[in-house]
Amino acid sequence: MYKDIKIINQNNEGEGIAKINNKVVFIPYALKNDIIDLEIIKNNKNFDIGKIVNINKSSNERREVICPYYYNCGGCNIMHQLYNYQLEFKKNKIINNLKHIADIDINNIDIEYDNEYYYRNHITLSVSGDKIGFLKTNSNDIVDIDKCMISNDIINDKINEIRIFLNKYKDNNIDKISIKSYKEILINIESNNFNLKDEFIKYVKCDSLYLNNKLIYGKDKIDIDFGKHKFKISNRSFFQKNTNVAIKLYDYIKDNVDVNSNVLDLYCGIGSIGIYIANKAKSVLGIEIIEDAVKDAENNAILNNIDNIKFISGKVEDNISNIDNIDTIIVDPPRVGINKNAINDIIKINPNKIVYVSCNSTTLARDINYLKEYYSIKKIKAFDMFPNTYHCESITVLERR
Ligand SMILES: C[S@@+](CC[C@H](N)C(=O)[O-])C[C@H]1O[C@@H](n2cnc3c(N)ncnc32)[C@H](O)[C@@H]1O
């Protein structure tokens, strides 16, 4: 055991960083300026993993957590940090990644936020017999929960209803349950052998029930209310998981689209960004890999009376090499960031502006490093889409040099 070790900083995953005998140690749940006793639980080549044995002096960033499952459950990672320090951590993470990966200096970033708890509109929980919850970090053990402090009230109601069902039918063979809760509720069950549909819907009220991504009850699409807009979403399509922060995010995107411009909306999901900004643009073309999401997008354009938008179903990297006459490209890729060939095509399309929506500042910085010969950062803003976790969303507005 190592005694009285001072935590010097926080890594990208929100873990405390200490140095022992010149080797870096990452310690989950430790915060800057904590003084702790710790044990090394894993040795790696370049860093070790430590475990707090005792906190001798507590960081002023630390708080009591209100979630009874937090220190076992792998769902959240920085709930023990006061919220204003979580926001600082997220801003600094983006600034540091841009500095270290793209060699770009940003002095400060504003961050938008909303409710710290009860914000998630979609979760996937593991099930085993009558247990339901997230998996313990690095393990297959389920942390059995009655309530998730970061999920919205309707999801928590559904967890209660599901628990009553699970208690009654322990031999349910369910592996996972995903709950989407917007204006309406969609549930997808993952199981190799589930035959309790009628019993399930008797206990768990929902608008739509899928089994292994196939509709078995109710509507194929459910309704989302999103500010003045209405969207419909089917089971496989992506939608932003924190509706209030997503509205702030979309407003910022819209503010940064020029009036009467031709816009390319890459990684467009159910078309929601393109539809949100369409009345400011001359035309919008959305591209998305999930076919069902493209069908949702076409349907959503009609639902919102938008007639200057079109969609292509396919991979971004396979579909943009022949596109021209674009003023602004909006990109909202998954965590892996933009494919390198797609970045080269974006450079060839040569838009005035790129509005980069990112959920991973490491790949954001990597992609901006490729783009920086041609584009410079005009604005950057962070959005705390996932309070109490280390994840952070951001929008970077890049303009052609
Ligand atoms: C972060 S989501 C953004 C969705 C949408 N812009 C929104 O605001 O809801 C990323 C989307 O990219 C899609 N996607 C992932 N890889 C892709 C690829 N190579 N080409 C096109 N779409 C892709 C996913 O299916 C998902 O819908």
The ligand as an SDF file (V2000), in Angstrom:
LIG
                    3D

 27 29  0  0  0  0  0  0  0  0999 V2000
  -23.9810   10.7310  -33.1930 C   0  0  0  0  0  0  0  0  0  0  0  0
  -25.2050   10.0810  -34.2460 S   0  0  0  0  0  0  0  0  0  0  0  0
  -25.8690   11.5670  -34.9450 C   0  0  0  0  0  0  0  0  0  0  0  0
  -27.2630   11.4890  -35.4750 C   0  0  0  0  0  0  0  0  0  0  0  0
  -27.9530   12.7960  -35.8110 C   0  0  0  0  0  0  0  0  0  0  0  0
  -27.0730   13.7650  -36.4120 N   0  0  0  0  0  0  0  0  0  0  0  0
  -28.6820   13.3860  -34.6350 C   0  0  0  0  0  0  0  0  0  0  0  0
  -28.4510   14.5420  -34.2690 O   0  0  0  0  0  0  0  0  0  0  0  0
  -29.5330   12.6810  -34.0320 O   0  0  0  0  0  0  0  0  0  0  0  0
  -24.2320    9.3910  -35.5160 C   0  0  0  0  0  0  0  0  0  0  0  0
  -25.0170    8.7820  -36.6570 C   0  0  0  0  0  0  0  0  0  0  0  0
  -24.0700    8.3560  -37.6550 O   0  0  0  0  0  0  0  0  0  0  0  0
  -24.5220    7.1280  -38.2410 C   0  0  0  0  0  0  0  0  0  0  0  0
  -23.3260    6.5280  -38.8490 N   0  0  0  0  0  0  0  0  0  0  0  0
  -22.3180    5.8570  -38.2360 C   0  0  0  0  0  0  0  0  0  0  0  0
  -21.3380    5.5610  -39.1170 N   0  0  0  0  0  0  0  0  0  0  0  0
  -21.7230    6.0750  -40.3200 C   0  0  0  0  0  0  0  0  0  0  0  0
  -21.1330    6.1040  -41.6160 C   0  0  0  0  0  0  0  0  0  0  0  0
  -19.9420    5.5720  -41.8440 N   0  0  0  0  0  0  0  0  0  0  0  0
  -21.8070    6.7300  -42.6020 N   0  0  0  0  0  0  0  0  0  0  0  0
  -23.0260    7.2920  -42.3720 C   0  0  0  0  0  0  0  0  0  0  0  0
  -23.6310    7.2860  -41.1740 N   0  0  0  0  0  0  0  0  0  0  0  0
  -22.9920    6.6950  -40.1450 C   0  0  0  0  0  0  0  0  0  0  0  0
  -25.1550    6.4080  -37.0630 C   0  0  0  0  0  0  0  0  0  0  0  0
  -26.0510    5.4250  -37.5090 O   0  0  0  0  0  0  0  0  0  0  0  0
  -25.8320    7.5470  -36.3080 C   0  0  0  0  0  0  0  0  0  0  0  0
  -27.1570    7.7350  -36.7800 O   0  0  0  0  0  0  0  0  0  0  0  0
  1  2  1  0
  2  3  1  0
  2 10  1  0
  3  4  1  0
  4  5  1  0
  5  6  1  0
  5  7  1  0
  7  8  2  0
  7  9  1  0
 10 11  1  0
 11 12  1  0
 11 26  1  0
 12 13  1  0
 13 14  1  0
 13 24  1  0
 14 15  1  0
 14 23  1  0
 15 16  2  0
 16 17  1  0
 17 18  1  0
 17 23  2  0
 18 19  1  0
 18 20  2  0
 20 21  1  0
 21 22  2  0
 22 23  1  0
 24 25  1  0
 24 26  1  0
 26 27  1  0
M  CHG  2   2   1   9  -1
M  END
$$$$
